[in-house]
Amino acid sequence: MMASFSEQRAAVKFCFLIGVKRGMKGRRFDNIEEVKEKNEGGAVRHF
């Protein structure tokens, strides 16, 4: 099942926000940029 481009972006953004919330609870906040980079670079392959 192929998602549209906007759906892919929404999913990436949602996953990113979850990661930020976790980071703010004291988890490894320094990984957020790395995760964001991976999501933007591999969005088409992952979704």
Biopython code that builds the backbone (N, CA, C, O; Angstrom):
import numpy as np
from Bio.PDB.StructureBuilder import StructureBuilder

atoms = [
    (1, "MET", "N", (0.847, -1.206, 0.000)),
    (1, "MET", "CA", (0.000, 0.000, 0.000)),
    (1, "MET", "C", (0.879, 1.252, 0.000)),
    (1, "MET", "O", (1.681, 1.458, 0.911)),
    (2, "MET", "N", (0.722, 2.067, -1.010)),
    (2, "MET", "CA", (1.534, 3.280, -1.113)),
    (2, "MET", "C", (0.792, 4.474, -0.517)),
    (2, "MET", "O", (-0.365, 4.734, -0.845)),
    (3, "ALA", "N", (1.481, 5.189, 0.362)),
    (3, "ALA", "CA", (0.908, 6.410, 0.924)),
    (3, "ALA", "C", (1.264, 7.588, 0.027)),
    (3, "ALA", "O", (2.287, 7.575, -0.658)),
    (4, "SER", "N", (0.413, 8.600, 0.040)),
    (4, "SER", "CA", (0.733, 9.805, -0.728)),
    (4, "SER", "C", (1.891, 10.549, -0.065)),
    (4, "SER", "O", (2.249, 10.272, 1.080)),
    (5, "PHE", "N", (2.463, 11.485, -0.795)),
    (5, "PHE", "CA", (3.617, 12.219, -0.272)),
    (5, "PHE", "C", (3.267, 12.946, 1.021)),
    (5, "PHE", "O", (4.052, 12.932, 1.969)),
    (6, "SER", "N", (2.093, 13.585, 1.071)),
    (6, "SER", "CA", (1.696, 14.332, 2.269)),
    (6, "SER", "C", (1.491, 13.394, 3.458)),
    (6, "SER", "O", (1.792, 13.760, 4.594)),
    (7, "GLU", "N", (0.985, 12.197, 3.205)),
    (7, "GLU", "CA", (0.820, 11.212, 4.278)),
    (7, "GLU", "C", (2.170, 10.764, 4.809)),
    (7, "GLU", "O", (2.338, 10.577, 6.015)),
    (8, "GLN", "N", (3.138, 10.589, 3.907)),
    (8, "GLN", "CA", (4.496, 10.234, 4.326)),
    (8, "GLN", "C", (5.070, 11.319, 5.222)),
    (8, "GLN", "O", (5.635, 11.020, 6.274)),
    (9, "ARG", "N", (4.932, 12.570, 4.817)),
    (9, "ARG", "CA", (5.459, 13.691, 5.603)),
    (9, "ARG", "C", (4.786, 13.747, 6.971)),
    (9, "ARG", "O", (5.447, 13.989, 7.981)),
    (10, "ALA", "N", (3.473, 13.525, 7.006)),
    (10, "ALA", "CA", (2.737, 13.548, 8.270)),
    (10, "ALA", "C", (3.235, 12.452, 9.203)),
    (10, "ALA", "O", (3.392, 12.674, 10.404)),
    (11, "ALA", "N", (3.483, 11.271, 8.649)),
    (11, "ALA", "CA", (3.969, 10.152, 9.456)),
    (11, "ALA", "C", (5.355, 10.447, 10.015)),
    (11, "ALA", "O", (5.636, 10.155, 11.178)),
    (12, "VAL", "N", (6.217, 11.026, 9.188)),
    (12, "VAL", "CA", (7.564, 11.391, 9.640)),
    (12, "VAL", "C", (7.478, 12.423, 10.750)),
    (12, "VAL", "O", (8.161, 12.312, 11.768)),
    (13, "LYS", "N", (6.638, 13.424, 10.550)),
    (13, "LYS", "CA", (6.488, 14.497, 11.532)),
    (13, "LYS", "C", (5.959, 13.938, 12.851)),
    (13, "LYS", "O", (6.426, 14.317, 13.925)),
    (14, "PHE", "N", (4.979, 13.030, 12.764)),
    (14, "PHE", "CA", (4.392, 12.422, 13.952)),
    (14, "PHE", "C", (5.436, 11.627, 14.734)),
    (14, "PHE", "O", (5.547, 11.762, 15.952)),
    (15, "CYS", "N", (6.198, 10.797, 14.022)),
    (15, "CYS", "CA", (7.255, 10.009, 14.668)),
    (15, "CYS", "C", (8.299, 10.918, 15.299)),
    (15, "CYS", "O", (8.811, 10.629, 16.381)),
    (16, "PHE", "N", (8.612, 12.013, 14.624)),
    (16, "PHE", "CA", (9.587, 12.967, 15.139)),
    (16, "PHE", "C", (9.083, 13.604, 16.434)),
    (16, "PHE", "O", (9.841, 13.749, 17.393)),
    (17, "LEU", "N", (7.802, 13.985, 16.461)),
    (17, "LEU", "CA", (7.230, 14.606, 17.661)),
    (17, "LEU", "C", (7.226, 13.637, 18.836)),
    (17, "LEU", "O", (7.500, 14.037, 19.967)),
    (18, "ILE", "N", (6.918, 12.368, 18.582)),
    (18, "ILE", "CA", (6.982, 11.342, 19.629)),
    (18, "ILE", "C", (8.395, 11.277, 20.199)),
    (18, "ILE", "O", (8.585, 11.213, 21.413)),
    (19, "GLY", "N", (9.374, 11.294, 19.316)),
    (19, "GLY", "CA", (10.776, 11.254, 19.738)),
    (19, "GLY", "C", (11.154, 12.456, 20.585)),
    (19, "GLY", "O", (11.888, 12.326, 21.565)),
    (20, "VAL", "N", (10.653, 13.631, 20.207)),
    (20, "VAL", "CA", (10.941, 14.851, 20.971)),
    (20, "VAL", "C", (10.339, 14.744, 22.365)),
    (20, "VAL", "O", (10.991, 15.089, 23.351)),
    (21, "LYS", "N", (9.103, 14.271, 22.455)),
    (21, "LYS", "CA", (8.447, 14.121, 23.761)),
    (21, "LYS", "C", (9.234, 13.169, 24.653)),
    (21, "LYS", "O", (9.429, 13.440, 25.838)),
    (22, "ARG", "N", (9.682, 12.060, 24.086)),
    (22, "ARG", "CA", (10.485, 11.107, 24.849)),
    (22, "ARG", "C", (11.785, 11.752, 25.313)),
    (22, "ARG", "O", (12.214, 11.557, 26.450)),
    (23, "GLY", "N", (12.407, 12.522, 24.422)),
    (23, "GLY", "CA", (13.658, 13.199, 24.752)),
    (23, "GLY", "C", (13.482, 14.162, 25.915)),
    (23, "GLY", "O", (14.357, 14.272, 26.774)),
    (24, "MET", "N", (12.359, 14.853, 25.940)),
    (24, "MET", "CA", (12.111, 15.834, 26.991)),
    (24, "MET", "C", (11.831, 15.174, 28.333)),
    (24, "MET", "O", (11.911, 15.825, 29.375)),
    (25, "LYS", "N", (11.504, 13.893, 28.315)),
    (25, "LYS", "CA", (11.300, 13.162, 29.567)),
    (25, "LYS", "C", (12.622, 12.664, 30.144)),
    (25, "LYS", "O", (12.635, 11.910, 31.117)),
    (26, "GLY", "N", (13.726, 13.084, 29.548)),
    (26, "GLY", "CA", (15.028, 12.734, 30.103)),
    (26, "GLY", "C", (15.746, 11.641, 29.336)),
    (26, "GLY", "O", (16.800, 11.171, 29.764)),
    (27, "ARG", "N", (15.185, 11.229, 28.202)),
    (27, "ARG", "CA", (15.873, 10.218, 27.395)),
    (27, "ARG", "C", (16.940, 10.868, 26.533)),
    (27, "ARG", "O", (17.233, 12.052, 26.698)),
    (28, "ARG", "N", (17.518, 10.116, 25.622)),
    (28, "ARG", "CA", (18.687, 10.597, 24.881)),
    (28, "ARG", "C", (18.313, 11.649, 23.843)),
    (28, "ARG", "O", (18.049, 11.338, 22.682)),
    (29, "PHE", "N", (18.297, 12.894, 24.290)),
    (29, "PHE", "CA", (17.854, 14.007, 23.451)),
    (29, "PHE", "C", (18.822, 14.290, 22.308)),
    (29, "PHE", "O", (18.418, 14.826, 21.277)),
    (30, "ASP", "N", (20.086, 13.939, 22.478)),
    (30, "ASP", "CA", (21.097, 14.210, 21.449)),
    (30, "ASP", "C", (20.891, 13.374, 20.185)),
    (30, "ASP", "O", (21.521, 13.642, 19.162)),
    (31, "ASN", "N", (20.027, 12.375, 20.242)),
    (31, "ASN", "CA", (19.775, 11.532, 19.066)),
    (31, "ASN", "C", (18.674, 12.082, 18.161)),
    (31, "ASN", "O", (18.459, 11.566, 17.064)),
    (32, "ILE", "N", (17.985, 13.110, 18.606)),
    (32, "ILE", "CA", (16.838, 13.614, 17.843)),
    (32, "ILE", "C", (17.240, 14.064, 16.437)),
    (32, "ILE", "O", (16.577, 13.722, 15.458)),
    (33, "GLU", "N", (18.329, 14.832, 16.342)),
    (33, "GLU", "CA", (18.766, 15.302, 15.021)),
    (33, "GLU", "C", (19.111, 14.132, 14.107)),
    (33, "GLU", "O", (18.803, 14.148, 12.916)),
    (34, "GLU", "N", (19.750, 13.126, 14.678)),
    (34, "GLU", "CA", (20.124, 11.943, 13.901)),
    (34, "GLU", "C", (18.882, 11.222, 13.383)),
    (34, "GLU", "O", (18.825, 10.815, 12.223)),
    (35, "VAL", "N", (17.897, 11.072, 14.252)),
    (35, "VAL", "CA", (16.643, 10.413, 13.871)),
    (35, "VAL", "C", (15.937, 11.207, 12.773)),
    (35, "VAL", "O", (15.435, 10.639, 11.803)),
    (36, "LYS", "N", (15.909, 12.517, 12.941)),
    (36, "LYS", "CA", (15.274, 13.388, 11.954)),
    (36, "LYS", "C", (15.942, 13.232, 10.586)),
    (36, "LYS", "O", (15.271, 13.140, 9.558)),
    (37, "GLU", "N", (17.261, 13.204, 10.596)),
    (37, "GLU", "CA", (18.027, 13.059, 9.360)),
    (37, "GLU", "C", (17.696, 11.732, 8.671)),
    (37, "GLU", "O", (17.468, 11.690, 7.462)),
    (38, "LYS", "N", (17.673, 10.660, 9.449)),
    (38, "LYS", "CA", (17.361, 9.329, 8.905)),
    (38, "LYS", "C", (15.953, 9.308, 8.320)),
    (38, "LYS", "O", (15.735, 8.765, 7.237)),
    (39, "ASN", "N", (14.993, 9.904, 9.042)),
    (39, "ASN", "CA", (13.612, 9.909, 8.574)),
    (39, "ASN", "C", (13.469, 10.657, 7.258)),
    (39, "ASN", "O", (12.787, 10.187, 6.347)),
    (40, "GLU", "N", (14.107, 11.817, 7.149)),
    (40, "GLU", "CA", (13.994, 12.608, 5.929)),
    (40, "GLU", "C", (14.728, 11.946, 4.770)),
    (40, "GLU", "O", (14.290, 12.032, 3.623)),
    (41, "GLY", "N", (15.836, 11.289, 5.067)),
    (41, "GLY", "CA", (16.614, 10.633, 4.025)),
    (41, "GLY", "C", (15.982, 9.343, 3.540)),
    (41, "GLY", "O", (16.140, 8.977, 2.375)),
    (42, "GLY", "N", (15.263, 8.645, 4.420)),
    (42, "GLY", "CA", (14.731, 7.331, 4.068)),
    (42, "GLY", "C", (13.223, 7.240, 4.087)),
    (42, "GLY", "O", (12.666, 6.144, 4.132)),
    (43, "ALA", "N", (12.552, 8.385, 4.054)),
    (43, "ALA", "CA", (11.091, 8.397, 4.162)),
    (43, "ALA", "C", (10.433, 7.560, 3.071)),
    (43, "ALA", "O", (9.487, 6.819, 3.339)),
    (44, "VAL", "N", (10.932, 7.678, 1.840)),
    (44, "VAL", "CA", (10.312, 6.974, 0.714)),
    (44, "VAL", "C", (10.482, 5.464, 0.879)),
    (44, "VAL", "O", (9.562, 4.697, 0.597)),
    (45, "ARG", "N", (11.648, 5.046, 1.332)),
    (45, "ARG", "CA", (11.896, 3.611, 1.495)),
    (45, "ARG", "C", (11.106, 3.028, 2.671)),
    (45, "ARG", "O", (10.594, 1.912, 2.580)),
    (46, "HIS", "N", (11.007, 3.778, 3.773)),
    (46, "HIS", "CA", (10.367, 3.234, 4.968)),
    (46, "HIS", "C", (8.853, 3.186, 4.870)),
    (46, "HIS", "O", (8.217, 2.280, 5.408)),
    (47, "PHE", "N", (8.272, 4.172, 4.176)),
    (47, "PHE", "CA", (6.828, 4.180, 4.039)),
    (47, "PHE", "C", (6.475, 3.624, 2.689)),
    (47, "PHE", "O", (5.295, 3.534, 2.348)),
]
sb = StructureBuilder()
sb.init_structure("model")
sb.init_model(0)
sb.init_chain("A")
sb.init_seg("    ")
for serial, (resi, resn, name, xyz) in enumerate(atoms, 1):
    if name == "N":
        sb.init_residue(resn, " ", resi, " ")
    sb.init_atom(name, np.array(xyz, "f"), 0.0, 1.0, " ", f" {name:<3s}", serial, name[0])
structure = sb.get_structure()
